[in-house]
C-alpha cells in the first residue's frame, strides 16, 4: 500500500509555490491523504486569509469523491455532476461536513501508480484561471516513494 509522506508534500508544495510566484499569484495549497486528513498546508504571504480553508476543502472534496468512483478526476467534474443532478445535495454535504465540501477547480487526486494516495487543493489568485493553471502543473511532481 503506497503512502503519501509529508516530505513528498513539501516538495510538491514548493513546486506549486514556485509556479505561483512566477505567475505573481498568491495562493494557498493543501494536501490531504486518501481519507481526507490534512498532511500539509501552506499559505503564501499575500494570499487571502480564507484561502487555506478553501484549499483544504477542495482537497477533502476530491479525496472523498475520488475514493468513491474514478469518474471524479477533479473538482470541476464533481462540480458539474452536482450542477446537473442535485445542487441542493452539494449544499447539504457542505453543511454536514462543517464546510469541508467545496466542488470547484484547482484540485485533483494524487496517485502513485494506480493507487490514489491523496489529493490537493489550490486556492487564491486574482482570476478564476489562476488556481486551475497553478493546480494543473504539479500532478507529476511527487516522485514514487523508494521501496
Protein Blocks (a to p, Z undefined) as FASTA:
>chain_A
ZZddfklmmmmmmmmmmmmmmnopacddddddfkopafbdcddfklcfklmmmmmmmmmm
mmmmmmmomklmbfklmmmmmmmmommlmmmmmmmnnopaccdehiacddehjbcfbdcd
deedjbfklmmmmmmmmmmmpccddZZ
